[in-house]
C-alpha cells in the first residue's frame, strides 16, 4: 500500500475530518503547515516524514506505518498535550490497522 492509499483510507474512515482538499492537497498542506487543523496537519506531516519514504506514491508496510506514529503518540501522551491530539492519534492507529487488514483480505480473494 502506498502512503497516499493509506492516507486516503484513513481519511475516509477516521471519525475525525482529516482532509483539507483532495488527498494530495491535504498532504501538501500538512507538510507545509497550512492544514486547516494544525493538530491533524502535524500528525499527517509527521507520519509522512517519519515513514522514511521519499514519495507519497512509495509503498509502505504495516509495521513501518505504525512505527511512524511512535514519536507522535509520545507527544500527545504528555500531560500538557491537547486531548484532541491523543484521540486523533489513537483513531488513526486503528484505521491504519483496518487499512492493512482490508488490503490483506482483498489479496486473499
C-alpha positions as a printed NumPy array, in Angstrom:
array([[  0.   ,   0.   ,   0.   ],
       [  1.329,   3.446,  -0.828],
       [  1.333,   6.338,   1.61 ],
       [ -1.335,   8.111,  -0.46 ],
       [ -3.538,   4.997,  -0.464],
       [ -3.107,   4.682,   3.292],
       [ -3.893,   8.348,   3.918],
       [ -6.913,   8.086,   1.63 ],
       [ -8.229,   5.061,   3.554],
       [ -7.593,   6.636,   6.943],
       [ -9.163,   9.917,   5.819],
       [-12.272,   8.156,   4.549],
       [-12.686,   6.014,   7.667],
       [-11.464,   8.192,  10.524],
       [-14.157,   9.652,  12.755],
       [-12.323,  12.99 ,  12.538],
       [-12.067,  15.22 ,   9.466],
       [ -8.514,  14.747,   8.214],
       [ -8.948,  16.087,   4.71 ],
       [ -8.212,  19.641,   3.61 ],
       [ -8.995,  19.38 ,  -0.092],
       [ -8.16 ,  16.299,  -2.136],
       [ -5.661,  13.745,  -0.88 ],
       [ -2.581,  15.34 ,  -2.478],
       [ -3.592,  18.823,  -1.333],
       [ -4.17 ,  17.536,   2.188],
       [ -0.683,  16.041,   2.318],
       [  0.909,  19.168,   0.835],
       [ -0.875,  21.433,   3.321],
       [  0.101,  19.153,   6.203],
       [  3.754,  19.213,   5.185],
       [  3.906,  22.976,   4.658],
       [  1.999,  23.728,   7.877],
       [ -1.119,  25.252,   6.318],
       [ -3.599,  22.434,   7.037],
       [ -6.927,  23.805,   8.339],
       [ -6.471,  21.795,  11.554],
       [ -2.936,  22.247,  12.927],
       [ -3.094,  19.056,  15.01 ],
       [ -4.268,  16.933,  12.079],
       [ -1.719,  18.598,   9.816],
       [  1.071,  17.858,  12.265],
       [  0.047,  14.21 ,  12.597],
       [ -0.126,  13.683,   8.821],
       [  3.159,  15.524,   8.239],
       [  4.934,  13.524,  10.937],
       [  3.538,  10.253,   9.592],
       [  4.969,  11.093,   6.184],
       [  8.3  ,  12.426,   7.451],
       [  8.8  ,   9.54 ,   9.904],
       [  8.   ,   6.894,   7.28 ],
       [ 11.376,   7.1  ,   5.584],
       [  9.819,   7.17 ,   2.117],
       [ 10.726,   9.779,  -0.473],
       [  7.456,   9.904,  -2.387],
       [  3.779,   9.729,  -1.374],
       [  3.429,   7.011,  -4.032],
       [  6.046,   4.816,  -2.35 ],
       [  4.948,   1.543,  -0.773],
       [  4.602,   1.364,   2.981],
       [  4.433,  -1.754,   5.154],
       [  2.103,  -2.057,   8.168],
       [  4.935,  -2.047,  10.717],
       [  6.524,   0.96 ,   9.035],
       [  3.213,   2.86 ,   9.08 ],
       [  2.568,   2.11 ,  12.757],
       [  6.174,   2.953,  13.655],
       [  5.714,   6.46 ,  12.192],
       [  3.22 ,   7.16 ,  14.953],
       [  5.556,   6.279,  17.838],
       [  7.022,   9.769,  18.3  ],
       [  3.629,  11.352,  17.623],
       [  1.951,   9.194,  20.27 ],
       [  4.58 ,  10.194,  22.829],
       [  3.983,  13.87 ,  22.042],
       [  0.234,  13.59 ,  22.567],
       [  0.54 ,  11.425,  25.698],
       [  2.219,  14.245,  27.632],
       [  0.177,  15.907,  30.367],
       [  0.142,  19.284,  28.628],
       [ -0.749,  17.922,  25.159],
       [ -4.222,  18.531,  23.754],
       [ -6.577,  15.612,  24.387],
       [ -7.897,  16.005,  20.837],
       [ -4.442,  15.059,  19.512],
       [ -4.31 ,  11.881,  21.588],
       [ -7.782,  10.839,  20.431],
       [ -6.868,  11.54 ,  16.813],
       [ -3.68 ,   9.5  ,  17.007],
       [ -5.46 ,   6.571,  18.63 ],
       [ -8.188,   6.603,  15.989],
       [ -5.602,   6.814,  13.211],
       [ -3.719,   3.808,  14.644],
       [ -6.913,   1.743,  14.492],
       [ -7.659,   2.943,  10.955],
       [ -4.136,   2.056,   9.783],
       [ -4.669,  -1.475,  11.093],
       [ -8.019,  -1.542,   9.296],
       [ -6.429,  -0.42 ,   6.031],
       [ -3.86 ,  -3.194,   6.102],
       [ -6.419,  -5.778,   7.238],
       [ -8.705,  -4.824,   4.347],
       [ -5.787,  -4.999,   1.913],
       [ -4.828,  -8.463,   3.199],
       [ -8.392,  -9.678,   2.775],
       [ -8.542,  -8.318,  -0.802],
       [ -5.293, -10.079,  -1.681],
       [ -6.63 , -13.407,  -0.36 ],
       [ -9.699, -13.273,  -2.587]])
